[in-house]
Amino acid sequence: MKQPSYNYCALPLASYASKPEETLGRVHKEPESSHRMAFQRDHDRIIHSSAFRRLKYKTQVFVYHEGDHYRTRLTHTLEVAQITRTLARSLMVNEDLAEAVALAHDMGHTPFAHMGEVCLREMMEPYGGFEHNDQSLRVLTTLERKYPEWNGLNLTWETLEGVIKHNGPVEGEPQIAVRELQAQVDMRLSTYASLEAQVAALSDDIAYNNHDFEDGIRAGLFSISDLEDVPMLKRVMDMVREHYPEIEDRYLIQETKREMIGLMVEDVLEQTKANLEIINPESPEDVRMCGQQIVTFSSEMFEDVQKIRDFLFKRMYRHYSINRIGLKVERIIGDLFKAFHKNYQLLPDNWQRRVEEGGGLGNEQIKARIVTDYIAGMTDRYAIREHERLFDLYWDLR
């Protein structure tokens, strides 16, 4: 593949970094840009996609109407991308590719966050299952419709690999999007992903573990004194208080979050550099074949992070107020799925055509998958309004 001859990054790349001139290409052949490298184009295509824009009104933890300052899927994704750039640059790997994977990693999330995914997974259990990571790939390869010659965004092999394998090799029976892509091009499912993809995956962990406790405080789900039950949070808050003895609570949370992110980033860099020294990969291929994740926390930091996760799981994700929202989400998602699956002609015209042209009239599994594609792509507010349109008897009659 012919590529531009100019330098594409401000810093030199390590030998184990992914280089755009060495890309394995795209599923559908097309000429590359004369002024943007392949991974940069992937990054830009994701930013300009409809699914990326819809993340603005998809829940991270709190439904959008609860307040303007809580994270949404979009703001979370941007925070992940910011940490990803920092790690990628420090490790001398390709920032464009790492950021593309970071920006794409949540595009398959349903409305209403984990609550919506649980509902769709239950609905789809008889029809092949549902998993948000696989749905992200499906969005990128099938559901986005912007090009006359193919469906999807036609991203490079390396970006798609990052979405599929950012948490490691694919084990067991692949989900539908991975199977369909694998039938077109070998994604080498048993190998590890690039360092860029691994950076994006760990950046996701750093982002949500630090930002969710800030949102939990804002929502009143727990107090600052409750955070002191978590060893790392207590250590950092004590350090901040020692530096600022009269600090107000609102600044204490901000300083604690900043310090926590910094400590986690430093730990990842130190541990990953140590891993690189031991494994000594000389190419991206060496990274894929080394048999382990290279971008990791130290064992001590991993233990601290796990305690933060446990706290958030008990005190935030399973808080009774979140569970009450979940009860409503179960009703909304369940009602929509059953109605559309029973009568696909309730879908908008373009989605009816997808059912008819995709073989859904004679195959319940295909029809269920297309219905799920429609629901999974909804924002929170659109799902609520669709439910009102269908089940509020007076919605269009007032």
N, C-alpha and C positions, 0 to 999 in steps of 0.2 A: 504494500500500500504506500503510495507516494505521500509524503508528509512535508510540511513547510520546513525550511532549513534554519529558522531562527531559534534562539533559546526560548524555552517555554516556562522557565521558572527562575526566580531570582537567586536561588541557592542550588548548588550541585546536588544531584540525587545519589543515594547510596546504591551499591551494586544490586541490592535485594529489592529496590524500589521498582514499581511498575512504570514502564515507559510507553507513551502513546504510540511511538513509531513501531513498537513491538506487539501492539494489540493483536489479538486473534480475530479481530474484525466484528462485523455485525451480521445478524441473521440474514437480513436483506441487504445485498450489496448496493452501495451508493457512494458517490464521490465525496471525499472529505473536504473540509473547508480550507480555503487558502490562507485564513488568518486565525483560525481557532483549532487547537489540537483536539484529538478525538474525545478525551475524557472531559475537556472543557465543554464540548458540545453536549455530552451527556448531562452534565451539570445544568446547562442552560435549558435543555429540553425538559428536564424535571421541573425546574422553576416555572416554566411557561405552561405546564400541564394543568388541565382542569382539576384533576384529583389533588394536586398540590395546593391549589387555591382553596379547595373545600376544607382543608385541614384547619382553616381559620375558625370554623364553627363546629369542629368535632371535639368532644370532651377529652381532656387528659385525665382528670379525676372528677372535677366539678362541672356540671352541666352549664352551658354558656350563660344562661339567664341569671345565674347566681351571683355574678359580679364581673366587672371588667378587668380586674387585676389578677384573676386566676389564670394559670397556664391553660392553653388550648394545645391541640396536637401540633398546630403550626408554630406557636412560640416555643414549645418543647423541641421541635425539630430544629429550629434555628439555634437554640442553645446547644443542642448536640453538635451541630455543624461547627459552631464556634470552638468548642473544646476539641473537636476532631482536627480542625486546622492547626491548633496549637501543638497537639501531639504529632501530627503528620510532619510539620515543619521541623520539630525538634528531632524526630527520628530520621529525617532526610528521605521521606517517602513522598509519593505524588499527592499533593494537596487536592488537585482537581478530582482525582479518582476517589480519594478518601471522603471528600465533601459530597460528591455525587451519591455515594453509598449512604452517607448520613442523611441526606435530604430525602432519599427514596425509602428509607427503612420503615416508615410508618404509613406509607400511602395506602396500604390495604386495611387500615384500621376502620372499624365500624363506627357508626354514631354511638354515643354513650360509652366510649372506652371499653374496658374489660367487660363491663356488664352487657354491652351489646354483643360482644364476641361470644360470651357464654351462651346467650340466647340463640344466636345463629348456629353455633356449634350443635346445640341440641336439636334445632330444626333440621339441620343437614345430616344428622347422624345416619338416617336411612339412605341418604343420597350421596355418599362419598366424603362427608365431613367438611369442616371449615377450619382454617387456621390463618391468622392475620398475616404472618410472614409470607405464606404462599399467595395470599390475596394481593399483597404488595407486588409480587412478581406478575400476577395476572393483570393487574392494572398497567404495569409497564410494558407487557408483551401483547396484550389482547384488548383491554377495555378502553384505553385512550384511543380516540379516533380523530387524528389530525392530519393524516397523510393519505393521499389518494391511492398509493401503491401497496400499502400494508396497514394492518392494525398494530396498535402499540406505538412506542416511541423509538423502536429500533436502536436500542442502546448497545454499547460495546459488550463483548463477552465478559470483560473484566468487571464492569459495573453490575451486570446481571449475576455474575458469580458472587460478588460481594453481598447482594441482596439474599441470595440463596444460602450461602455458607458463612455468613459473618460470625455465626456462633459455632462453627465447626462443620465437619463433613455431614452429609445427609445420611441418616441411619434409617433403616426400615423402608417401608413402601412410601415412595414420594407422593405428595399431594398432586392435585390435578395440574396446576400451572407448571410445576417442575417436570411432570411427566410429558406434558405437551411440548415444552421447550427442549427437553432431552431428546424427543423424537426428531427435532430439527437440527440440533447441534449438541455434541458431546460436552456436557458441563462438568465432567470429571467429578461426580458427586462424592466420591470416596476420599478426595484429597481435602486439605485445608485451604482456606481462602488466602488472598494476598494480605500483606501487612496492612495495607490501606483499609481493607474491609475489617480486619481485626481492630484497628484503631477506632473505626466508627462504632463498632459494637461496644467497646469498653467506654467510649465517650457517652453512649446512651446510659450506661449504668451510672456513671459519674453525675450526669445531668439530673436524672429523675430522683436519685437518692438524696441529692442536695436541695432540689427545688421543691420536692413534694413536702418536706418538713416545713418549708416556709409557707406554702399554701395551707398546710394543716393548721399552723398557728393562726394564720389570717382568718380561717374559717371557724376557729374556736374549738377544734376537735381535740386539742390538747394544749397544755400551757408550756411556758419556757421551763418551769421547774420539772415538768414531765420529761423534757428532753434530757435532763441531767441523769435519767436512768440509763441512757445510752453512753457507754464509756467514752467513745471518741468525741461525741458531742459535748460531754461534760469537760473533757480535757481542753477542747478548743474554746469553749465559753469561758472557762477559768483563765485561759491565756489572754483572751480578749479583755476580760474584766481587770486583769492585772495591768494591762497596758492602758485601759481607759476606766479608771475606778468609778467614775460617775456616769457611765454610759447609759443612755435610755434604752429601753427594751427593743424599740424598733431598729435602733442602730446595732444593738447587740446581735439581732438575728441576721442583719445584713453582713456584719463583719464575720460572724460565725460561718455563714454560707460561703463567703469569699475565701476564708482561710481553709475551709474543708475542701473546696474545689482545688485550691492550690496544693494542698497536701496530697490529695488523691492523684492529681496530675504528676506531681513530682515522684510519687511512689511508682506509678506506672512507667514513667520514663526510666527511673533507676532500675526497676526490675526487668523491664524489657531490654534495656541495654546489656544487662547481665545475661539474659537469655540469649541475646544475639551473639555475645562473646563466646558462649558455650557451643551454640549450634553452628555459628559461623556460616550463615547462608551467603552464597555468592551471586544468587539470582532469585527472581520471583519463583522459579521452578523449585529451587531448594526450599523456599518457604512452604510451598504447597506440599512437598514430599517429606517434611521433617517429622511428621507424626504427632505434632502437638501445637497448641496455641502458643504463639511467641509473645504477643502483647497481653500481659497479665498484671494483676496486682501482686504484691508480695503476699506471702501467706499471712503475715500479721495484718496487713491492710484488708485482705479478703475477709478475715475474721471480723474486723471492725465493721466493714461494709455489710456483712451478713447480719450483724446485730442491728444496724440501722434498718435494713429491710424488714427484719422481724418486728421491730417497733412500728414501722409504718404499716405493715400488714395488719397487726392487731389493733392499732389505735386509729388508723386512717381508712385503709381500704375495706375494713370490716366494721367500721363505725356504724351505729344504727341508722344515722341519717343517710349514709351512702346506701345501706341495705334497703331503706325505704324508697330511695330513687330507683334502685334495682328492681323492686317489685313493679314499679310503673313501666320501667324499660322492658321487662319481661312481657308485659301486656302489649306494649306498643309494637315491639319487634315480632312477637308471636302472632298478633292479629294481622299485621301486614303480610307476613310470610304466608299464613294460611289462606288469606283472601286472594293474594296474587297467584299462589300455586293452584288453588282451586279454579280460578277463572283468570287466565292470563290477559284477557281483554280489559281488565281493570288497569293494566299497565299503560303508560303513555305510548303513543303510536310507534315511536322508534324502538321502544323495548318490546312491543308486540312483534315487530319485524324480526328482532333478534331471536325471539322464540320460534317464529315460523321458519326463518332461514337457517337456524341452527339445529333444526331437527327436534325441537322441544314439543311439537304437537304429538309425536308418537313415542316420546321417551320422557318419563317423569323425572329421571335423574338430570337430564339436560335442562328441562324446564325449571327444576328446583335450583340448579346452578345459576341460571340467568336471573331468576327472581332474587337469589342471594346477591348476585353482582349489583343489582339495582338497589337493594336495601343497604348493602355494605358501603356503597358510594354516597349514601345520604349524609347530610349534616344533621346534627341534633335537631335543629329547628325545622328542617324539611321533613324529617321523620315524624315529628310531632304534628306538623300541619297535614301531612298525608294521612295520618291516623284520624285527625279531626275531620278531614274531607270525606273519608270513607265511613266513619262510625258515629260522627255527630249528625243526627238526623236532620238538623236544621242548618247545617253549615252553608249550603247553597240556596236555602229557601227563605232566609230572613228578609 
